[in-house]
């Protein structure tokens, strides 16, 4: 028997995995503590429409749960369901998304004036460098995705997301098999932007139930001044709005300027840790809380001193 948003009873425990809880500033990880956690990532449909997640029983040796993209209004209920476990909110952010049913003209109108003018200017520069035409290449079949992956991996290897965060486009056989299977089922879209004949940016988006998911994105840092990721993003959105049957574009977990620029709505969410009340887990939470407080203080200090540009270079 289970209760809405509560603890599951009579259910086989989900497997816990070693999750590094990072002490991180920007893209740089200064250290981490590994805990064995059951991951509970919430989909956009769950974030928007519920119900709240039900916590599965923990196996022996598991430290707790990592729940991501939990709507803030559900936090108190989840903590009650967790009983005597230690709860700690690691991150707060809007779960950004865009409504794909309103039409591209309405979508563009919903973007900020600064975003629209900036993209128009950057797109003109890319067109001028590319001989008078925007070179965006689109991929959706299994054969096409194989070609996409080879080029996108070359870009990904040069990104700070891969070098510092391990968050580039995966190259492992399991990911490639999944990608090809999704393409065969018509459930993935991908794009490449070329500038002056050189691959500059990629975007990879699986589709599930009409929701397009922002899974993997990157651009060659040699083209930073052109904002190739933004130029490509707008063209991808243009394509998606022209395709029937799609309902939402999900920018997934976390915040960021790129997501804020291209999303048209969001839901206040948290990433929360729920740990067994052991001495080691209490020490882990205390260390994370102290580090996060210090990082927040440093961020405010950098803003007061006007050193944001220098800080960005240090973080990357």
Backbone torsions as a table, in degrees:
resi	resn	phi	psi	omega
1	UNK	NA	141.3	177.2
2	UNK	-129.5	153.7	175.6
3	UNK	-108.8	149.5	179.4
4	UNK	-56.7	119.9	178.3
5	UNK	67.8	18.9	-175.6
6	UNK	-112.4	-149.2	178.8
7	UNK	-100.1	140.5	-180.0
8	UNK	-84.3	141.8	177.1
9	UNK	-122.9	143.5	179.2
10	UNK	70.0	26.0	-178.5
11	UNK	-119.6	141.5	178.9
12	UNK	-64.3	131.4	-179.7
13	UNK	-60.8	142.5	173.5
14	UNK	-77.0	152.2	-179.8
15	UNK	-69.0	133.0	173.0
16	UNK	-89.5	153.2	177.7
17	UNK	-131.9	157.3	178.2
18	UNK	-72.8	115.9	-177.8
19	UNK	-113.8	121.9	177.3
20	UNK	-77.1	118.6	175.0
21	UNK	-89.5	107.6	-166.1
22	UNK	-89.1	142.7	166.3
23	UNK	-95.5	100.7	-164.9
24	UNK	-131.0	137.2	172.9
25	UNK	-122.1	113.5	-174.5
26	UNK	59.7	-127.2	180.0
27	UNK	-89.7	-2.4	-175.1
28	UNK	-99.5	125.5	176.6
29	UNK	-96.0	120.5	-178.6
30	UNK	-89.5	-19.1	-179.8
31	UNK	173.7	176.3	179.1
32	UNK	-158.5	158.9	172.9
33	UNK	-123.7	127.2	-179.1
34	UNK	-89.4	132.0	172.2
35	UNK	-127.8	148.6	177.4
36	UNK	-88.5	109.8	-170.7
37	UNK	-126.8	150.5	168.4
38	UNK	-91.5	119.1	-179.8
39	UNK	-82.4	134.3	176.4
40	UNK	-130.6	79.1	177.2
41	UNK	-80.2	135.5	-178.6
42	UNK	-97.1	136.6	177.0
43	UNK	-76.0	164.8	177.3
44	UNK	-61.9	-38.8	178.5
45	UNK	-59.2	-42.1	178.6
46	UNK	-66.5	-42.0	178.9
47	UNK	-59.2	-41.6	-176.0
48	UNK	-81.3	-38.6	-169.5
49	UNK	-119.0	-7.4	-178.7
50	UNK	74.3	-171.1	-2.2
51	UNK	-78.7	171.2	177.0
52	UNK	-62.8	152.6	-177.7
53	UNK	-68.3	149.0	173.5
54	UNK	-99.4	128.3	-177.6
55	UNK	-77.5	119.5	177.6
56	UNK	-72.0	159.6	176.9
57	UNK	-63.8	149.3	179.0
58	UNK	-91.2	136.4	175.1
59	UNK	-74.7	159.9	175.5
60	UNK	-59.5	133.9	179.9
61	UNK	93.9	-13.7	176.9
62	UNK	-79.0	140.9	-179.4
63	UNK	-87.1	-26.6	-178.4
64	UNK	160.3	-150.3	-174.5
65	UNK	-123.6	150.4	167.7
66	UNK	-120.6	105.7	-178.6
67	UNK	-102.4	123.3	-178.3
68	UNK	-116.4	145.8	-178.3
69	UNK	60.9	40.0	173.7
70	UNK	-79.0	125.7	175.4
71	UNK	-56.5	136.1	-175.3
72	UNK	-55.9	-33.7	-178.1
73	UNK	-66.8	-16.1	180.0
74	UNK	-96.2	1.2	-174.1
75	UNK	-65.5	-46.2	-178.4
76	UNK	-62.3	-40.7	-179.7
77	UNK	-65.2	-40.7	-179.9
78	UNK	-66.4	-40.0	178.9
79	UNK	-64.0	-38.5	176.7
80	UNK	-63.8	-41.0	-179.4
81	UNK	-65.5	-28.4	-178.2
82	UNK	-78.6	-5.8	176.6
83	UNK	63.6	-126.0	-174.8
84	UNK	-85.9	12.9	-180.0
85	UNK	-73.0	155.7	177.7
86	UNK	-84.7	127.1	178.4
87	UNK	-109.0	138.3	177.5
88	UNK	-144.7	124.0	176.5
89	UNK	-82.8	115.1	-177.3
90	UNK	-86.9	-29.2	-173.4
91	UNK	-154.2	142.0	172.9
92	UNK	-121.7	137.2	-178.7
93	UNK	-167.5	160.2	170.1
94	UNK	-79.3	137.0	169.7
95	UNK	-83.2	100.9	-172.6
96	UNK	-78.6	146.3	173.5
97	UNK	-157.0	169.6	176.0
98	UNK	-131.6	140.8	177.5
99	UNK	-81.3	115.6	-177.3
100	UNK	-88.2	7.7	-178.2
101	UNK	-99.7	-3.9	-171.3
102	UNK	-90.9	-10.2	-177.2
103	UNK	94.2	149.7	-173.6
104	UNK	-67.1	-36.8	-179.7
105	UNK	-62.4	-43.9	178.2
106	UNK	-66.3	-37.6	177.7
107	UNK	-61.2	-49.6	179.8
108	UNK	-58.5	-41.2	-178.9
109	UNK	-64.1	-26.9	-179.0
110	UNK	-79.3	-16.1	177.7
111	UNK	-73.5	155.0	-179.5
112	UNK	-67.7	155.0	178.5
113	UNK	-59.6	-38.6	178.3
114	UNK	-63.7	-40.8	178.7
115	UNK	-63.3	-46.8	-178.4
116	UNK	-61.8	-47.2	-177.2
117	UNK	-68.4	-37.8	178.2
118	UNK	-63.9	-42.9	179.7
119	UNK	-67.3	-37.4	178.8
120	UNK	-62.7	-43.3	-179.9
121	UNK	-65.8	-46.4	-178.3
122	UNK	-66.9	-37.7	179.1
123	UNK	-63.6	-41.1	178.2
124	UNK	-61.4	-39.6	179.1
125	UNK	-65.7	-42.0	178.7
126	UNK	-64.0	-42.0	179.0
127	UNK	-61.8	-43.9	-179.1
128	UNK	-62.4	-40.4	179.8
129	UNK	-72.6	-20.8	-176.2
130	UNK	-100.5	17.6	174.1
131	UNK	83.3	22.4	173.6
132	UNK	99.0	4.4	179.0
133	UNK	-145.0	145.4	177.3
134	UNK	-78.9	124.0	-175.8
135	UNK	-101.5	84.3	176.6
136	UNK	-109.1	127.3	-178.4
137	UNK	-113.5	135.6	-171.1
138	UNK	-113.4	144.0	-173.8
139	UNK	-138.3	134.5	176.8
140	UNK	-149.2	-23.1	179.0
141	UNK	-85.7	167.1	-178.9
142	UNK	-60.3	-45.6	179.6
143	UNK	-63.7	-42.0	-180.0
144	UNK	-64.1	-38.7	-178.6
145	UNK	-67.2	-31.6	175.3
146	UNK	-62.1	-43.8	178.0
147	UNK	-66.4	-41.1	177.3
148	UNK	-57.8	-47.0	-174.1
149	UNK	-61.1	-40.5	-178.7
150	UNK	-61.9	-42.7	-179.3
151	UNK	-74.4	-44.5	-177.4
152	UNK	-63.4	-34.8	177.2
153	UNK	-62.0	-37.3	177.8
154	UNK	-61.9	-39.8	176.3
155	UNK	-68.1	-46.5	-174.2
156	UNK	-57.7	-37.9	-178.1
157	UNK	-62.9	-18.5	-179.1
158	UNK	-98.6	-2.5	-176.2
159	UNK	-85.9	152.8	176.3
160	UNK	-69.2	-27.0	178.5
161	UNK	-59.2	-38.9	179.1
162	UNK	-80.8	-41.7	-176.0
163	UNK	-67.1	-39.9	-173.0
164	UNK	-106.1	-29.3	-173.9
165	UNK	-110.9	-10.0	-174.7
166	UNK	65.3	27.7	-173.5
167	UNK	-112.3	27.8	178.9
168	UNK	-80.3	-176.9	176.5
169	UNK	-66.6	122.4	-175.1
170	UNK	-62.9	151.9	179.5
171	UNK	-119.6	4.5	-175.3
172	UNK	-77.7	153.4	-176.9
173	UNK	-58.6	-35.1	-178.8
174	UNK	-63.1	-43.2	178.8
175	UNK	-63.7	-43.7	-178.6
176	UNK	-62.2	-42.0	178.3
177	UNK	-62.4	-43.3	179.2
178	UNK	-63.7	-43.0	179.0
179	UNK	-58.5	-46.3	-179.2
180	UNK	-66.5	-39.5	178.5
181	UNK	-64.8	-42.5	177.2
182	UNK	-62.6	-41.8	179.0
183	UNK	-63.2	-41.0	179.1
184	UNK	-62.2	-30.5	179.5
185	UNK	-91.1	3.9	-179.9
186	UNK	72.3	25.3	-172.9
187	UNK	-113.5	32.3	175.5
188	UNK	-152.7	146.9	173.7
189	UNK	-132.2	144.4	179.8
190	UNK	-146.2	154.2	-177.2
191	UNK	-140.8	150.4	169.9
192	UNK	-129.1	139.5	172.2
193	UNK	-109.1	128.1	174.6
194	UNK	-107.6	139.7	175.8
195	UNK	-122.3	119.9	-177.6
196	UNK	52.9	38.1	177.2
197	UNK	84.2	-2.4	-179.1
198	UNK	-106.2	135.9	177.4
199	UNK	-65.5	125.1	-172.6
200	UNK	-116.0	-30.4	-175.9
201	UNK	-155.5	151.7	177.3
202	UNK	-135.4	157.9	175.8
203	UNK	-146.1	130.9	-177.2
204	UNK	-127.9	122.6	-172.9
205	UNK	-136.5	108.6	169.5
206	UNK	-71.7	161.3	179.8
207	UNK	-127.4	133.4	177.2
208	UNK	-140.3	118.7	177.6
209	UNK	58.0	34.8	179.5
210	UNK	87.0	-5.3	178.2
211	UNK	-99.1	123.9	178.1
212	UNK	-92.6	128.2	-173.7
213	UNK	-109.2	131.8	-178.8
214	UNK	-81.1	83.2	-170.4
215	UNK	-89.9	-49.8	-175.1
216	UNK	-139.3	129.6	-178.4
217	UNK	-146.0	148.0	177.0
218	UNK	-172.7	161.0	175.6
219	UNK	-143.5	154.9	178.5
220	UNK	-69.7	123.3	-178.9
221	UNK	-60.8	-16.4	176.5
222	UNK	-64.3	-19.6	-178.8
223	UNK	-107.6	19.5	-175.5
224	UNK	-51.2	-42.1	-175.3
225	UNK	-64.7	-18.4	-178.1
226	UNK	-93.6	-6.0	-175.0
227	UNK	48.0	55.2	-175.4
228	UNK	-63.3	-30.0	178.0
229	UNK	-63.4	-39.4	178.3
230	UNK	-69.1	-41.9	177.8
231	UNK	-60.3	-44.6	179.8
232	UNK	-67.3	-39.3	-178.7
233	UNK	-59.0	-43.6	-179.1
234	UNK	-64.2	-39.7	178.9
235	UNK	-68.1	-37.2	176.5
236	UNK	-63.4	-42.9	178.3
237	UNK	-63.5	-37.5	177.1
238	UNK	-58.9	-44.8	178.3
239	UNK	-62.1	-46.0	-175.3
240	UNK	-66.1	-36.9	178.1
241	UNK	-68.0	-22.3	178.4
242	UNK	-86.0	-5.5	-175.8
243	UNK	-100.4	123.5	-179.3
244	UNK	-70.5	154.2	173.4
245	UNK	91.0	-5.7	179.5
246	UNK	-95.0	140.9	-173.6
247	UNK	-115.6	-40.7	-176.8
248	UNK	-142.7	152.2	168.8
249	UNK	-110.3	118.7	-174.9
250	UNK	-99.2	114.5	178.7
251	UNK	-82.3	6.3	172.5
252	UNK	61.7	-162.9	-171.2
253	UNK	-72.3	153.5	173.1
254	UNK	88.3	166.4	-177.0
255	UNK	-114.2	174.3	178.4
256	UNK	163.5	155.7	-177.0
257	UNK	-60.8	-41.4	-179.1
258	UNK	-60.3	-45.4	179.8
259	UNK	-65.3	-43.9	179.7
260	UNK	-61.1	-35.9	-177.4
261	UNK	-69.1	-36.7	-171.7
262	UNK	-103.1	-11.6	178.1
263	UNK	-83.4	157.5	176.9
264	UNK	-118.0	-3.4	179.8
265	UNK	-158.6	167.3	179.1
266	UNK	-164.9	158.9	177.9
267	UNK	-123.2	131.1	179.5
268	UNK	-65.0	121.7	-175.6
269	UNK	-132.1	165.1	175.7
270	UNK	-135.1	152.9	165.9
271	UNK	-103.5	123.7	-173.2
272	UNK	-127.1	139.0	172.1
273	UNK	-99.3	135.7	173.3
274	UNK	-125.0	110.8	-173.1
275	UNK	-118.9	148.4	172.8
276	UNK	-59.1	146.5	-175.2
277	UNK	-81.3	54.4	176.1
278	UNK	-87.5	165.5	179.4
279	UNK	-61.6	-43.9	-179.4
280	UNK	-63.0	-40.3	-179.8
281	UNK	-70.2	-36.8	176.6
282	UNK	-63.3	-41.2	178.4
283	UNK	-65.0	-38.2	178.2
284	UNK	-61.5	-48.4	179.8
285	UNK	-62.1	-42.1	179.7
286	UNK	-61.4	-41.9	-179.8
287	UNK	-66.5	-43.7	178.9
288	UNK	-62.6	-43.0	-178.1
289	UNK	-64.3	-42.7	179.3
290	UNK	-64.2	-42.8	-179.7
291	UNK	-65.6	-45.9	-178.6
292	UNK	-62.3	-38.3	177.3
293	UNK	-63.5	-43.7	178.9
294	UNK	-64.4	-41.3	179.6
295	UNK	-64.3	-38.5	178.4
296	UNK	-66.1	-42.2	177.9
297	UNK	-60.6	-44.3	-179.8
298	UNK	-62.8	-38.6	179.1
299	UNK	-62.5	-44.5	178.8
300	UNK	-64.7	-38.0	179.9
301	UNK	-65.0	-42.3	178.5
302	UNK	-61.2	-42.5	179.5
303	UNK	-63.3	-41.7	-179.7
304	UNK	-63.7	-34.8	-177.2
305	UNK	-89.3	-2.8	178.9
306	UNK	68.9	34.9	-175.8
307	UNK	-108.2	25.5	-175.1
308	UNK	-60.1	-40.3	-177.3
309	UNK	-65.7	-42.2	176.9
310	UNK	-63.2	-41.9	-179.5
311	UNK	-62.8	-37.8	178.7
312	UNK	-62.4	-41.2	179.0
313	UNK	-65.2	-39.2	179.1
314	UNK	-65.1	-43.6	-177.8
315	UNK	-63.9	-26.8	-177.2
316	UNK	-104.1	NA	NA
